[in-house]
Amino acid sequence: MTANPTRVLVLNSGSSSVKYQLLDMADGARLAVGLVERIGEETSRLAHTPLATGGAKRETEAPIADHEAALKAVARELAADGLGLDSPELAAIGHRVVHGGQKFTAPTVITDEVVAEIERLIPVAPLHNPANITGIRTAQALRPDLPQVAVFDTAFHTTMPESAARYAIDVETADAHRIRRYGFHGTSHAYVSRETAKLLGKDPSEVNVIVLHLGNGASASAVRGGRCVDTSMGLTPLEGLVMGTRSGDIDPAVIFHLARNGGMSIDEIDSLLNKKSGLIGLCGDNDMREIRRRIDEGDERAALAFDVYVHRLKKYIGAYYAVLGKVDAVAFTAGVGENAAPVREAAVAGLEELGLAVDAGLNAVRADEPRLISPEYARVAVAVVPTDEELEIATQAYALVSA
Ligand code: ADP
């Protein structure tokens, strides 16, 4: 038996998928990673890699009816490597929960009241919170004795001042419907802003950072001394930057126009703005690699998509520069931010007067480590800082249960 269990299972339950990682917080080692996809379909797939044993990735394709079956299948895979859910070395299960509203400002040990509050937030997170609750309930049934911790995507942003969190609409209407700017990707913004401070050899409390999380979903945040003061996503992840399939900022009157004059229903407009806009709407592709390839071949639609994407990004860098007043670093992260050198170069181009520049040689280097890509003379550091949301969730969950 282990006196002090140090392992944390991180679960990220989506509507039809479960991503998981088992980490040992004694040394931060990843013991196993995996994914169950297409839950509820005939073609469900489970991919499991037992890193602890150095074993090869195991893939199974067989129907998995629901999240309970998915989690049981995950538990079987883990048990096959001696890492089962019944292990006394497991300290907690950390759940990524997308929407924590205003109430959850920190990771929280899950009780029935906590689940009830996550349920109350379903109207503002209809796609995500139900799946998160299913993941929690299923994990509780498998290990009722184990602490389960909710780590909220919104929590890091709850430090935003009212001036940033409020929409300028009628206050009573906003409050009656919980309409305000919550922000998302919070675990990533928290982790990356801290890692950026570390890269600069400073404490997070000493630096102001603009974090650009550019994945398929994308968001920017302004972080002053370790606390978020503004972020680009709002009531939902639709607001802000141009994303893979989401429009980001748009005149709300576009919606009235499409409903009144375009003959579209609210659901159709919802789908247009969330799934058929952004890069994919502009050029038919949402993968930045493919867009760059098309640009190299002279494709004008791809070039337009890239330009709109970068223009919005640059606007947010400028806006958050003004919000912060003084900026120590701009950090790029997630799939596009970590890999797409042309996006980084274009987003910062022309901002020398603000102390921002990218060194072409450093920008071209590929690495998994946090690194600076600005020239030495630049007043503001520009950094590439790989995000690690699972490690952040495990760290937060473990800190809570081992305190
Ligand atoms: P998610 O938001 O799904 O977590 P990721 O952070 O993994 O997304 O980012 C996925 C996106 O990253 C892809 O859609 C693609 O546009 C981009 N991407 C991944 N690898 C590269 C690369 N080598 N070069 C350019 N873009 C990349």
Boltz pocket constraint, residues with backbone or C-beta under 6 A from the ligand:
constraints:
  - pocket:
      binder: B
      contacts: [[A, 214], [A, 215], [A, 216], [A, 217], [A, 244], [A, 286], [A, 287], [A, 288], [A, 289], [A, 334], [A, 335], [A, 336], [A, 339], [A, 340]]
      max_distance: 6.0
